Amino acid sequence: GTAVIGASAAVTVLAFAGTWRAEGRAVNPILPVDLLRQAQFVSPNVVALTMNLVFNGLLFVSTLYLQDVRGLSPLRAGLAVLPLAVPLIALAPMSGAMTARSGPRTVVAAGCLVAAPGGLLLLGLSVRGGLGWLIAGFAVLGCGAGLVATAVVAAAVRATPADRPGLATGMSNTAQQVGTATGVAAFGAVAGAPGHAGAFVHALRALAVLSCVLWLAAGLLATRFVATVDRRTD
């Protein structure tokens, strides 16, 4: 109900505000308030959050589409989403090599630009067709995410002082987990019940456009704020 959601949101805001205040005074804070005021540290974590939000949000609603709208078995639905996962694994070494050679900013921005049109390919989905569009879109999205995943962690590490080595990967992992939870919840809420097939597919198309916009925004953020200088050498 609306009252429960509103109360939960209010508690969340108050809890976060209290945490921010307490961590700002702590000698050894878990939440790095000082670094969260710096764009070069925040931006790769925002990109990481956006990547997982879109990636897992689309994966969740697309799985519902494949099984509940198109009637595919869990095995066939799993095979259909492989193009999203395989490039993510296969491109990780390439992303690492490119990041070492040209820095994370270029690789993160390029990955976002590659992934963005993948969402638009999902506009070809319909209640009775469009699996080819979904597979093609997932392949493009997977390639973009594969480039971003390694480079965005490297960007967070570069923006973190040398005396706080575990902080960068910890914050990046936290951002990605928050993105996953938020993406599944938000995309699922927008898509609604897959039993209403027409409305569900219409919402899925809207989410496809939103995913493209979010990837483009993440790419713009990367080109503007992701660090090119390694702070660990300062």
C-alpha positions in Angstrom: 0.0 0.0 0.0 0.9 3.6 -0.5 1.2 4.3 3.3 3.7 1.5 3.8 5.8 2.6 0.8 5.8 6.2 2.0 6.7 5.2 5.5 9.5 3.0 4.2 10.9 5.8 2.0 10.8 8.2 5.0 12.7 5.7 7.2 15.3 5.2 4.4 15.9 8.9 4.0 16.3 9.5 7.8 18.5 6.4 8.2 20.8 7.6 5.3 20.9 11.1 6.8 21.8 9.8 10.2 24.5 7.5 8.7 26.0 10.3 6.7 26.2 12.5 9.8 27.7 9.7 12.0 30.2 8.7 9.4 31.3 12.3 8.9 32.4 12.3 12.5 33.9 8.8 12.7 37.6 8.3 13.0 37.6 5.3 10.7 34.3 5.6 8.7 32.8 2.8 6.8 31.2 5.3 4.4 33.9 7.6 2.9 32.1 10.9 3.2 35.2 12.9 2.2 35.6 11.0 -1.0 31.8 11.0 -1.8 32.2 14.8 -2.2 34.7 14.3 -5.0 33.4 13.8 -8.5 36.2 11.6 -9.7 35.4 9.1 -7.0 31.6 9.3 -7.2 31.3 9.1 -11.0 32.7 5.6 -11.6 30.5 4.3 -8.8 27.5 6.0 -10.3 28.3 4.4 -13.7 28.7 1.0 -11.9 25.3 1.4 -10.2 23.7 2.4 -13.5 25.3 -0.5 -15.4 23.9 -3.1 -12.9 20.6 -1.3 -12.6 20.0 -1.5 -16.4 21.6 -4.9 -16.9 19.8 -6.7 -14.2 16.6 -4.8 -14.5 16.3 -5.7 -18.1 17.4 -9.3 -17.4 14.6 -9.7 -14.8 11.7 -8.3 -16.9 13.0 -10.0 -20.1 13.0 -13.4 -18.3 9.4 -12.8 -17.3 8.6 -11.9 -20.9 10.3 -15.0 -22.2 8.6 -17.4 -19.8 5.2 -15.8 -19.0 4.4 -14.0 -22.2 6.1 -16.2 -24.8 5.8 -19.4 -22.9 9.4 -20.6 -23.1 10.7 -23.1 -20.7 13.2 -22.0 -18.1 16.0 -23.8 -20.0 15.1 -22.1 -23.3 14.7 -18.7 -21.6 18.1 -19.2 -20.1 19.6 -19.9 -23.5 18.0 -16.8 -24.9 19.7 -14.5 -22.4 23.1 -16.1 -22.9 24.1 -13.3 -25.4 23.8 -10.9 -22.5 26.2 -12.8 -20.2 28.8 -14.3 -22.5 30.3 -11.0 -23.8 30.4 -9.7 -20.2 32.8 -12.5 -19.4 34.7 -12.7 -22.7 35.4 -9.0 -23.0 36.7 -8.6 -19.4 40.4 -9.3 -20.3 40.2 -7.0 -23.4 38.7 -4.3 -21.2 41.6 -4.7 -18.7 44.2 -4.4 -21.5 42.5 -1.4 -23.0 42.3 0.3 -19.7 45.9 -0.3 -19.0 46.8 1.2 -22.3 44.5 4.2 -22.6 43.0 4.7 -19.2 39.6 4.0 -17.8 37.8 7.1 -19.0 37.9 6.1 -22.7 37.0 2.5 -22.1 34.1 3.3 -19.8 32.7 5.9 -22.1 33.1 3.6 -25.1 31.3 0.8 -23.3 28.4 3.0 -22.4 28.1 4.2 -26.0 28.2 0.6 -27.3 25.5 -0.6 -24.8 23.1 2.3 -25.4 21.6 1.1 -28.8 21.2 -2.4 -27.4 18.3 -1.2 -25.4 16.6 0.3 -28.5 16.8 -3.1 -30.3 14.3 -4.4 -27.7 11.7 -2.1 -29.2 11.2 -4.9 -31.7 9.6 -7.1 -29.1 5.9 -8.0 -29.3 3.5 -10.4 -27.7 4.1 -13.0 -30.4 7.4 -12.1 -31.9 10.7 -10.4 -31.7 13.0 -12.9 -30.1 15.6 -12.1 -32.7 15.5 -8.5 -31.6 15.9 -9.5 -28.0 18.9 -11.7 -28.7 20.6 -9.0 -30.8 19.9 -6.3 -28.2 21.3 -8.5 -25.4 24.4 -9.2 -27.4 25.0 -5.4 -27.9 24.2 -4.7 -24.2 26.5 -7.5 -23.1 29.4 -6.2 -25.2 29.0 -2.7 -23.7 28.8 -4.0 -20.2 31.8 -6.2 -20.8 33.9 -3.1 -21.6 32.6 -1.1 -18.7 32.7 -3.7 -15.9 36.5 -3.9 -15.5 37.3 -0.3 -16.5 34.9 1.2 -14.0 36.5 -0.6 -11.1 39.9 0.6 -12.3 38.6 4.2 -12.5 37.4 3.9 -8.8 40.8 2.6 -7.8 42.6 5.4 -9.6 40.5 8.0 -7.8 41.2 6.5 -4.3 44.2 7.5 -2.2 46.9 4.8 -1.8 46.4 4.5 1.9 42.8 3.2 1.5 43.4 0.3 -0.9 40.2 -1.7 -0.2 37.9 1.2 -0.3 37.7 1.5 -4.1 36.6 -2.1 -4.8 34.4 -2.1 -1.8 32.5 1.0 -2.9 32.3 -0.3 -6.5 30.8 -3.6 -5.4 28.4 -1.8 -3.1 27.3 0.5 -5.9 26.7 -2.5 -8.2 24.7 -4.4 -5.6 22.5 -1.3 -5.0 22.1 -1.0 -8.7 21.0 -4.6 -9.0 18.5 -4.3 -6.2 17.1 -1.0 -7.5 16.9 -2.2 -11.1 15.0 -5.4 -10.4 12.6 -3.5 -8.1 12.1 -0.5 -10.3 11.9 -2.3 -13.7 9.6 -4.9 -12.2 7.3 -2.3 -10.8 7.1 -0.4 -14.1 6.6 -3.6 -16.2 3.8 -4.8 -13.9 2.2 -8.3 -14.1 3.2 -10.4 -17.2 -0.2 -11.9 -17.2 -1.4 -8.7 -18.9 0.8 -9.4 -21.9 0.0 -6.3 -24.0 0.6 -3.9 -21.2 3.7 -5.7 -20.1 5.3 -5.6 -23.6 4.4 -1.9 -23.9 6.1 -1.2 -20.5 9.1 -3.3 -21.6 9.6 -1.2 -24.7 9.4 2.0 -22.5 12.1 0.4 -20.2 14.2 -0.3 -23.3 14.2 3.4 -24.2 14.9 4.3 -20.6 17.9 1.9 -20.6 19.3 3.7 -23.6 19.0 7.1 -22.0 20.6 5.8 -18.8 23.6 4.4 -20.7 24.1 7.6 -22.6 23.9 9.6 -19.4 26.5 7.3 -17.8 28.7 7.7 -20.8 28.5 11.5 -20.6 29.3 11.3 -16.9 32.3 9.2 -17.6 33.7 11.5 -20.3 33.3 14.5 -17.9 34.4 13.1 -14.5 36.1 9.7 -14.6 39.7 10.2 -13.6 42.6 10.1 -16.0 45.3 10.7 -13.4 46.1 7.9 -10.9 45.7 9.5 -7.4 47.7 6.6 -5.9 50.9 8.2 -7.3 50.1 11.6 -5.7 
